[in-house]
């Protein structure tokens, strides 16, 4: 059996064990501890923001952000539609109502034009959103300048879901540092991992302190266990944080590897008419967490799902692009604002998109096997 080529798996750098060992030697293996404190400081320093709060997951961090922004039952929250469901589930946790915003072509992320329409509609209805969740898909930053200007003009705070874009930049500024809150994920498939975990980031130190309070069951300052508000069990363990500290040491190397993987795909498919790699907006630097492309059905005879099946038969893991949230049964009936009524960008990307193996442990020979199989299977095809 040929070794399976994975989409994106954990890749240890070798320094993680020393931080884990320190946690064992000090017998500090429960939530909180020296590794948690250091991981928060080190990541905040890396992205250039004042403070971070390490959480059990990126989803937990989004939930805390919305809670801290006062999102409650009946409120509205705008959210990118082309994303993993974890971006929007916390809206439902709080009893609020999601409104989904379409993508635009140059980033695959939230469309400023669709966002303007959504705000215009919200203002006319007399209920502005309490927050806007902007997602940076597959490592590519959204058009943050335009999106932030729109949100600021209405006085609505932004939660920047940078779960997939740690290490990316927009106009020289690190992804995840534009909104009132930024969110990172360290799930097993992310560019760096703690096996599971996340980070809530902000320049508002007081709110970060409050997030830590809420994430440790909102225990009041008393000798006995006293609780005045609802809290959560969302803090990161000291062992997991040790893995994160070691992973952070190799983050820049992982970004370089991911970008090299993307570039090899782009060069290999450049002569094939009908294959388009995910774009990189001018002034941005994507970590290329996943190498993603689209197949034009007018020029390519094989569909993304058929190609995924072919790759799977060859023991190669690939996946479709995220199914837009406005198309998910869970969110049926939710409002959705398209970029263009005649061409819904997120739906088109879902229909045409495929995520290719982007594992940093994948050898160039393994990647060439992926490339050769794809080139073979997309024939007949016009040559550019």
The 8 nearest C-alpha neighbors of each residue, nearest first, counted from 0:
[[1, 2, 3, 314, 313, 312, 4, 315],
 [0, 2, 3, 314, 313, 4, 315, 365],
 [3, 1, 0, 4, 314, 315, 365, 5],
 [2, 4, 314, 315, 5, 1, 316, 313],
 [3, 5, 315, 316, 2, 314, 356, 361],
 [6, 4, 316, 7, 356, 358, 3, 315],
 [5, 7, 356, 357, 316, 358, 317, 355],
 [8, 6, 358, 188, 357, 5, 356, 9],
 [7, 9, 188, 358, 187, 10, 5, 6],
 [10, 8, 187, 188, 192, 11, 7, 191],
 [11, 9, 8, 12, 360, 359, 191, 192],
 [10, 12, 13, 9, 246, 15, 14, 245],
 [11, 13, 14, 246, 249, 10, 245, 15],
 [14, 12, 15, 11, 16, 245, 17, 246],
 [13, 15, 245, 16, 12, 17, 18, 246],
 [16, 14, 245, 242, 17, 18, 13, 241],
 [17, 15, 19, 18, 14, 20, 13, 242],
 [16, 18, 20, 19, 15, 14, 21, 241],
 [19, 17, 241, 21, 20, 16, 15, 22],
 [18, 20, 16, 241, 22, 21, 238, 17],
 [21, 19, 23, 17, 22, 18, 16, 24],
 [20, 22, 24, 18, 19, 23, 25, 17],
 [21, 23, 27, 19, 20, 25, 24, 28],
 [24, 22, 26, 20, 21, 25, 27, 28],
 [23, 25, 21, 26, 22, 20, 27, 19],
 [24, 26, 27, 22, 23, 21, 28, 20],
 [27, 25, 23, 24, 28, 22, 21, 29],
 [28, 26, 22, 25, 29, 23, 32, 237],
 [27, 29, 237, 238, 22, 26, 23, 236],
 [28, 30, 236, 27, 237, 31, 238, 32],
 [236, 29, 31, 237, 235, 234, 28, 32],
 [32, 30, 237, 35, 236, 29, 235, 33],
 [31, 33, 237, 35, 34, 27, 36, 30],
 [32, 34, 36, 35, 37, 237, 31, 22],
 [35, 33, 37, 241, 240, 237, 36, 32],
 [36, 34, 240, 38, 237, 32, 37, 33],
 [37, 35, 33, 39, 34, 38, 40, 32],
 [36, 38, 40, 34, 39, 35, 41, 33],
 [39, 37, 41, 35, 40, 244, 36, 34],
 [38, 40, 51, 36, 37, 42, 41, 43],
 [41, 39, 37, 43, 38, 42, 44, 36],
 [42, 40, 44, 38, 43, 39, 37, 45],
 [41, 43, 45, 44, 39, 40, 38, 46],
 [44, 42, 48, 40, 41, 46, 45, 50],
 [43, 45, 47, 41, 42, 46, 40, 48],
 [44, 46, 42, 43, 47, 41, 48, 40],
 [47, 45, 43, 173, 44, 48, 42, 176],
 [48, 46, 44, 45, 43, 49, 173, 176],
 [47, 49, 43, 202, 46, 50, 201, 44],
 [48, 50, 202, 43, 201, 204, 47, 51],
 [51, 49, 43, 201, 200, 48, 204, 202],
 [50, 52, 200, 39, 199, 43, 198, 201],
 [51, 53, 199, 198, 39, 207, 211, 54],
 [54, 52, 198, 235, 197, 234, 39, 51],
 [55, 53, 234, 235, 197, 233, 56, 198],
 [54, 56, 196, 235, 233, 234, 197, 59],
 [57, 196, 55, 197, 59, 58, 54, 195],
 [56, 58, 197, 184, 60, 59, 183, 196],
 [59, 57, 61, 56, 60, 85, 62, 86],
 [58, 60, 62, 56, 57, 61, 63, 233],
 [59, 61, 57, 63, 199, 58, 62, 198],
 [62, 60, 64, 58, 63, 59, 65, 57],
 [61, 63, 89, 59, 65, 60, 64, 66],
 [64, 62, 66, 60, 61, 65, 67, 59],
 [65, 63, 61, 67, 66, 62, 60, 68],
 [64, 66, 68, 62, 67, 70, 63, 61],
 [65, 67, 63, 69, 68, 64, 70, 62],
 [66, 68, 64, 69, 65, 63, 206, 210],
 [69, 67, 65, 66, 70, 64, 129, 130],
 [68, 70, 66, 67, 71, 65, 129, 64],
 [69, 71, 66, 65, 68, 129, 74, 93],
 [72, 70, 93, 74, 95, 69, 94, 73],
 [71, 73, 94, 95, 74, 93, 70, 96],
 [72, 74, 95, 94, 71, 96, 75, 70],
 [75, 73, 95, 72, 71, 96, 70, 129],
 [74, 76, 128, 96, 95, 97, 129, 73],
 [75, 77, 128, 97, 130, 131, 129, 98],
 [76, 78, 131, 98, 97, 99, 132, 128],
 [79, 77, 132, 99, 131, 100, 98, 80],
 [80, 78, 100, 109, 99, 133, 81, 134],
 [79, 81, 324, 323, 99, 100, 82, 101],
 [82, 80, 323, 79, 345, 321, 324, 322],
 [83, 81, 321, 80, 84, 323, 79, 86],
 [82, 84, 85, 86, 321, 81, 324, 322],
 [83, 85, 86, 87, 88, 82, 324, 323],
 [86, 84, 88, 87, 83, 58, 89, 57],
 [87, 85, 84, 83, 88, 82, 58, 160],
 [86, 88, 85, 90, 89, 84, 78, 97],
 [87, 89, 85, 91, 90, 84, 86, 92],
 [90, 88, 92, 62, 91, 87, 93, 61],
 [91, 89, 88, 95, 87, 92, 93, 97],
 [90, 92, 94, 89, 93, 88, 95, 96],
 [93, 91, 89, 90, 94, 88, 95, 62],
 [94, 92, 91, 95, 71, 90, 72, 89],
 [95, 93, 72, 91, 92, 71, 73, 90],
 [94, 96, 72, 74, 73, 90, 93, 91],
 [95, 97, 75, 74, 76, 73, 90, 98],
 [98, 96, 76, 77, 75, 99, 90, 333],
 [97, 99, 77, 334, 335, 333, 76, 78],
 [98, 100, 335, 78, 80, 79, 77, 334],
 [99, 101, 79, 336, 80, 335, 78, 113],
 [102, 100, 337, 338, 80, 109, 110, 345],
 [103, 101, 109, 108, 110, 107, 345, 344],
 [104, 102, 110, 107, 108, 105, 344, 109],
 [103, 105, 107, 106, 102, 344, 108, 278],
 [104, 106, 103, 107, 280, 278, 279, 108],
 [105, 107, 108, 104, 141, 280, 278, 103],
 [108, 106, 102, 103, 104, 105, 109, 136],
 [109, 107, 102, 106, 141, 103, 136, 110],
 [110, 108, 102, 79, 101, 100, 103, 141],
 [109, 111, 103, 102, 113, 112, 101, 338],
 [112, 110, 114, 113, 146, 115, 145, 109],
 [113, 111, 115, 110, 114, 338, 116, 103],
 [112, 114, 338, 116, 110, 115, 111, 336],
 [115, 113, 111, 117, 116, 112, 110, 118],
 [116, 114, 118, 112, 113, 117, 119, 111],
 [117, 115, 119, 113, 114, 118, 120, 112],
 [116, 118, 114, 120, 115, 119, 121, 336],
 [119, 117, 121, 115, 120, 116, 122, 114],
 [118, 120, 116, 122, 117, 121, 115, 123],
 [119, 121, 123, 117, 118, 122, 116, 124],
 [122, 120, 118, 127, 124, 126, 123, 119],
 [121, 123, 125, 119, 124, 120, 127, 118],
 [122, 124, 120, 121, 125, 119, 126, 118],
 [125, 123, 121, 122, 126, 120, 127, 119],
 [124, 126, 122, 123, 121, 127, 120, 128],
 [127, 125, 121, 124, 122, 128, 75, 123],
 [126, 128, 121, 122, 129, 125, 118, 75],
 [129, 127, 75, 76, 130, 77, 126, 74],
 [128, 130, 76, 75, 70, 155, 74, 127],
 [131, 129, 156, 76, 128, 155, 157, 77],
 [130, 132, 77, 157, 76, 78, 158, 133],
 [133, 131, 78, 158, 159, 157, 77, 134],
 [132, 134, 159, 79, 160, 78, 131, 158],
 [133, 135, 160, 136, 79, 159, 161, 132],
 [136, 134, 140, 139, 161, 141, 138, 164],
 [135, 137, 138, 139, 134, 108, 163, 82],
 [138, 136, 288, 289, 163, 139, 287, 164],
 [137, 139, 164, 286, 163, 287, 285, 288],
 [140, 138, 285, 136, 135, 137, 106, 164],
 [141, 139, 135, 169, 138, 142, 174, 283],
 [140, 142, 108, 143, 135, 106, 109, 139],
 [143, 141, 144, 145, 146, 140, 106, 109],
 [142, 144, 146, 141, 145, 147, 140, 177],
 [145, 143, 147, 146, 142, 148, 141, 149],
 [144, 146, 148, 147, 143, 142, 149, 111],
 [145, 147, 143, 149, 148, 144, 111, 142],
 [146, 148, 150, 144, 149, 145, 143, 151],
 [149, 147, 151, 145, 146, 150, 152, 144],
 [148, 150, 152, 146, 147, 151, 145, 153],
 [149, 151, 147, 155, 153, 152, 148, 154],
 [152, 150, 154, 148, 153, 149, 147, 155],
 [151, 153, 149, 150, 154, 148, 155, 147],
 [154, 152, 151, 150, 155, 149, 118, 127],
 [153, 155, 151, 152, 150, 156, 149, 129],
 [154, 156, 150, 153, 130, 151, 129, 157],
 [157, 155, 130, 179, 131, 154, 150, 158],
 [158, 156, 178, 131, 179, 130, 132, 159],
 [157, 159, 132, 180, 178, 181, 179, 131],
 [160, 158, 181, 133, 178, 175, 161, 132],
 [159, 161, 134, 182, 162, 133, 181, 158],
 [160, 162, 164, 175, 183, 182, 163, 135],
 [161, 163, 183, 184, 160, 164, 182, 57],
 [164, 162, 138, 161, 137, 165, 136, 288],
 [163, 165, 138, 161, 167, 162, 166, 135],
 [166, 164, 167, 163, 161, 174, 183, 162],
 [165, 167, 286, 164, 168, 254, 173, 174],
 [168, 166, 285, 286, 284, 174, 164, 165],
 [167, 169, 173, 174, 284, 172, 171, 283],
 [168, 170, 283, 172, 171, 282, 140, 173],
 [171, 169, 282, 172, 283, 168, 284, 173],
 [170, 172, 169, 168, 173, 283, 282, 284],
 [173, 171, 168, 169, 170, 174, 176, 46],
 [172, 174, 168, 46, 167, 176, 175, 169],
 [173, 175, 168, 167, 176, 164, 161, 169],
 [174, 176, 181, 161, 159, 177, 182, 173],
 [175, 177, 174, 181, 178, 173, 48, 46],
 [178, 176, 175, 159, 179, 174, 181, 143],
 [179, 177, 157, 180, 158, 159, 176, 181],
 [178, 180, 157, 156, 158, 201, 177, 181],
 [181, 179, 158, 201, 178, 200, 159, 64],
 [180, 182, 175, 159, 200, 176, 158, 199],
 [181, 183, 160, 199, 161, 198, 162, 159],
 [184, 182, 162, 198, 161, 197, 57, 165],
 [183, 185, 197, 162, 57, 186, 196, 56],
 [186, 184, 192, 196, 193, 197, 195, 189],
 [185, 187, 195, 192, 194, 189, 188, 184],
 [186, 188, 194, 192, 9, 189, 195, 8],
 [187, 189, 8, 7, 186, 9, 190, 192],
 [190, 188, 191, 186, 187, 185, 192, 163],
 [189, 191, 288, 192, 253, 188, 250, 165],
 [192, 190, 189, 246, 185, 250, 247, 193],
 [191, 193, 185, 187, 194, 186, 189, 243],
 [192, 194, 243, 195, 242, 185, 239, 196],
 [195, 193, 187, 192, 186, 185, 196, 239],
 [196, 194, 186, 193, 185, 56, 187, 55],
 [195, 197, 56, 55, 185, 54, 186, 193],
 [196, 198, 57, 56, 184, 54, 183, 185],
 [199, 197, 53, 183, 54, 52, 182, 60],
 [198, 200, 182, 52, 60, 51, 181, 53],
 [201, 199, 51, 181, 180, 50, 198, 182],
 [202, 200, 180, 203, 50, 179, 181, 49],
 [201, 203, 49, 48, 204, 50, 200, 179],
 [204, 202, 201, 206, 205, 207, 49, 50],
 [203, 205, 207, 206, 202, 50, 208, 49],
 [206, 204, 208, 207, 203, 209, 210, 202],
 [207, 205, 209, 208, 204, 203, 210, 67],
 [206, 208, 210, 204, 209, 205, 52, 211],
 [209, 207, 205, 211, 206, 210, 204, 212],
 [208, 210, 206, 212, 207, 211, 205, 213],
 [211, 209, 207, 213, 212, 208, 214, 206],
 [212, 210, 214, 208, 209, 213, 52, 215],
 [211, 213, 209, 217, 210, 215, 214, 208],
 [214, 212, 217, 230, 210, 215, 211, 216],
 [213, 215, 233, 231, 211, 232, 212, 234],
 [214, 216, 232, 212, 213, 217, 231, 234],
 [215, 217, 230, 231, 218, 232, 214, 213],
 [218, 216, 213, 230, 212, 215, 226, 219],
 [217, 219, 226, 216, 225, 224, 220, 215],
 [218, 220, 225, 226, 221, 217, 227, 224],
 [221, 219, 218, 222, 225, 224, 223, 226],
 [220, 222, 223, 219, 225, 224, 218, 226],
 [223, 221, 224, 220, 225, 219, 218, 226],
 [222, 224, 221, 225, 220, 219, 218, 226],
 [225, 223, 218, 222, 221, 226, 219, 220],
 [224, 226, 219, 218, 223, 221, 227, 220],
 [227, 225, 218, 219, 228, 217, 224, 229],
 [226, 228, 225, 219, 229, 217, 218, 230],
 [229, 227, 226, 230, 217, 213, 218, 216],
 [228, 230, 217, 227, 231, 216, 213, 226],
 [231, 229, 216, 217, 213, 214, 228, 215],
 [230, 232, 216, 214, 233, 213, 215, 217],
 [231, 233, 214, 215, 216, 234, 230, 213],
 [232, 234, 214, 55, 54, 231, 59, 215],
 [235, 233, 54, 55, 214, 232, 53, 30],
 [236, 234, 54, 55, 53, 30, 31, 196],
 [30, 235, 237, 239, 238, 29, 31, 240],
 [236, 238, 240, 31, 32, 34, 35, 28],
 [239, 237, 241, 240, 19, 236, 28, 22],
 [238, 240, 242, 241, 236, 193, 237, 243],
 [241, 239, 243, 237, 35, 242, 238, 34],
 [242, 240, 18, 238, 244, 19, 34, 243],
 [243, 241, 15, 239, 193, 245, 240, 244],
 [244, 242, 240, 246, 193, 241, 245, 247],
 [243, 245, 241, 247, 246, 242, 38, 240],
 [244, 246, 15, 14, 242, 243, 248, 247],
 [247, 245, 243, 248, 244, 249, 191, 242],
 [246, 248, 250, 244, 249, 245, 243, 191],
 [247, 249, 246, 245, 250, 244, 251, 12],
 [250, 248, 252, 247, 246, 251, 253, 12],
 [251, 249, 247, 253, 252, 248, 254, 246],
 [252, 250, 254, 253, 249, 255, 166, 248],
 [251, 253, 255, 249, 250, 254, 256, 248],
 [254, 252, 256, 250, 255, 251, 257, 249],
 [255, 253, 286, 251, 257, 256, 252, 258],
 [256, 254, 252, 258, 253, 257, 259, 251],
 [255, 257, 253, 259, 254, 258, 359, 252],
 [258, 256, 254, 260, 259, 255, 287, 253],
 [257, 259, 261, 255, 260, 256, 287, 262],
 [260, 258, 262, 256, 261, 257, 255, 263],
 [261, 259, 257, 263, 258, 262, 256, 357],
 [260, 262, 258, 264, 290, 259, 263, 265],
 [261, 263, 265, 259, 264, 260, 266, 258],
 [264, 262, 266, 260, 265, 261, 267, 259],
 [265, 263, 267, 261, 262, 266, 268, 260],
 [266, 264, 262, 268, 263, 267, 269, 261],
 [265, 267, 269, 263, 264, 268, 262, 270],
 [266, 268, 264, 265, 269, 263, 370, 270],
 [269, 267, 271, 265, 270, 266, 264, 274],
 [268, 270, 266, 271, 267, 265, 272, 274],
 [271, 269, 383, 268, 382, 272, 267, 266],
 [272, 270, 382, 268, 269, 383, 274, 273],
 [273, 271, 383, 381, 382, 274, 270, 380],
 [272, 274, 295, 298, 294, 299, 271, 275],
 [275, 273, 294, 293, 272, 271, 295, 276],
 [274, 276, 293, 292, 273, 277, 294, 295],
 [275, 277, 292, 291, 278, 265, 293, 274],
 [276, 278, 292, 291, 275, 279, 290, 293],
 [279, 277, 276, 105, 106, 280, 107, 275],
 [278, 280, 281, 106, 283, 139, 285, 277],
 [279, 281, 283, 105, 106, 282, 278, 139],
 [282, 280, 283, 279, 284, 170, 169, 105],
 [283, 281, 170, 169, 280, 284, 171, 168],
 [282, 284, 169, 281, 280, 168, 170, 285],
 [283, 285, 168, 167, 169, 286, 282, 279],
 [286, 284, 167, 139, 287, 138, 283, 168],
 [285, 287, 167, 254, 138, 288, 166, 164],
 [288, 286, 138, 285, 289, 258, 257, 290],
 [289, 287, 138, 286, 137, 190, 257, 163],
 [290, 288, 287, 137, 357, 291, 354, 355],
 [289, 291, 261, 355, 357, 354, 287, 288],
 [292, 290, 354, 277, 353, 355, 289, 276],
 [291, 293, 276, 277, 275, 353, 352, 354],
 [292, 294, 352, 351, 275, 274, 353, 276],
 [293, 295, 274, 351, 273, 296, 299, 352],
 [294, 296, 273, 297, 298, 299, 274, 293],
 [297, 295, 299, 298, 294, 300, 302, 351],
 [298, 296, 295, 299, 273, 300, 294, 380],
 [297, 299, 273, 296, 295, 380, 300, 272],
 [300, 298, 296, 301, 295, 273, 297, 377],
 [299, 301, 377, 296, 298, 302, 379, 378],
 [300, 302, 299, 377, 305, 306, 303, 376],
 [301, 303, 305, 304, 306, 300, 296, 294],
 [304, 302, 306, 305, 353, 307, 351, 352],
 [305, 303, 307, 306, 302, 308, 319, 353],
 [304, 306, 308, 302, 307, 303, 301, 309],
 [305, 307, 309, 303, 308, 304, 310, 302],
 [306, 308, 304, 310, 305, 309, 317, 311],
 [309, 307, 311, 305, 306, 310, 312, 304],
 [310, 308, 306, 312, 311, 307, 305, 313],
 [309, 311, 315, 313, 307, 312, 308, 306],
 [310, 312, 314, 315, 308, 313, 309, 316],
 [311, 313, 309, 310, 314, 308, 315, 307],
 [312, 314, 310, 311, 315, 309, 1, 3],
 [315, 313, 311, 3, 312, 310, 4, 316],
 [314, 316, 4, 311, 310, 313, 3, 5],
 [317, 315, 5, 6, 311, 4, 356, 314],
 [318, 316, 355, 307, 354, 356, 6, 315],
 [317, 319, 354, 353, 307, 320, 316, 355],
 [320, 318, 353, 354, 352, 321, 303, 304],
 [319, 321, 352, 349, 353, 354, 322, 318],
 [322, 320, 82, 323, 81, 83, 319, 349],
 [321, 323, 349, 324, 320, 81, 326, 82],
 [324, 322, 81, 80, 326, 325, 321, 345],
 [323, 325, 80, 327, 326, 322, 81, 84],
 [324, 326, 323, 327, 330, 80, 99, 335],
 [325, 327, 324, 323, 328, 322, 331, 330],
 [326, 328, 324, 329, 330, 325, 331, 323],
 [329, 327, 331, 330, 326, 325, 324, 332],
 [330, 328, 327, 331, 324, 326, 325, 332],
 [331, 329, 328, 333, 327, 325, 332, 324],
 [332, 330, 328, 333, 329, 327, 325, 326],
 [331, 333, 330, 334, 325, 328, 329, 335],
 [334, 332, 330, 331, 98, 335, 97, 325],
 [335, 333, 98, 99, 332, 336, 97, 325],
 [336, 334, 99, 98, 100, 325, 337, 333],
 [335, 337, 100, 113, 101, 117, 99, 338],
 [338, 336, 101, 339, 113, 343, 340, 335],
 [337, 339, 113, 101, 110, 112, 343, 103],
 [338, 340, 342, 337, 341, 343, 344, 113],
 [339, 341, 342, 337, 343, 338, 336, 344],
 [342, 340, 339, 343, 338, 337, 344, 347],
 [341, 343, 339, 340, 344, 338, 347, 337],
 [344, 342, 346, 337, 339, 345, 338, 340],
 [343, 345, 347, 346, 102, 342, 103, 348],
 [346, 344, 348, 102, 347, 343, 81, 101],
 [347, 345, 349, 348, 344, 343, 350, 323],
 [348, 346, 350, 344, 349, 345, 351, 343],
 [347, 349, 345, 351, 352, 350, 346, 344],
 [348, 350, 346, 320, 347, 352, 351, 322],
 [349, 351, 347, 348, 352, 346, 303, 320],
 [352, 350, 293, 348, 294, 349, 347, 303],
 [353, 351, 293, 320, 348, 349, 292, 319],
 [352, 354, 319, 320, 292, 291, 318, 303],
 [355, 353, 291, 318, 317, 319, 290, 320],
 [354, 356, 317, 290, 291, 357, 353, 6],
 [357, 355, 6, 5, 317, 358, 316, 7],
 [358, 356, 6, 7, 289, 290, 355, 359],
 [357, 359, 7, 361, 360, 6, 356, 8],
 [358, 360, 361, 256, 357, 257, 253, 10],
 [361, 359, 358, 362, 10, 8, 7, 357],
 [362, 360, 358, 359, 365, 363, 366, 4],
 [361, 363, 365, 364, 360, 366, 359, 367],
 [362, 364, 366, 365, 367, 361, 260, 368],
 [365, 363, 367, 362, 366, 368, 361, 369],
 [366, 364, 368, 362, 367, 363, 361, 369],
 [365, 367, 363, 369, 368, 364, 370, 362],
 [366, 368, 370, 364, 369, 365, 371, 363],
 [369, 367, 365, 371, 366, 370, 372, 364],
 [370, 368, 366, 367, 372, 371, 373, 365],
 [369, 371, 367, 373, 368, 372, 374, 366],
 [372, 370, 368, 374, 373, 369, 367, 375],
 [371, 373, 375, 369, 370, 374, 376, 368],
 [372, 374, 376, 370, 375, 371, 377, 369],
 [375, 373, 371, 372, 377, 376, 370, 378],
 [374, 376, 372, 373, 377, 378, 371, 370],
 [375, 377, 373, 378, 374, 372, 301, 306],
 [378, 376, 374, 375, 301, 373, 299, 379],
 [379, 377, 380, 376, 375, 374, 300, 299],
 [378, 380, 377, 381, 300, 299, 376, 298],
 [381, 379, 378, 299, 298, 382, 377, 272],
 [380, 382, 272, 383, 271, 379, 298, 273],
 [381, 383, 271, 272, 270, 380, 273, 269],
 [382, 272, 270, 271, 381, 269, 273, 380]]
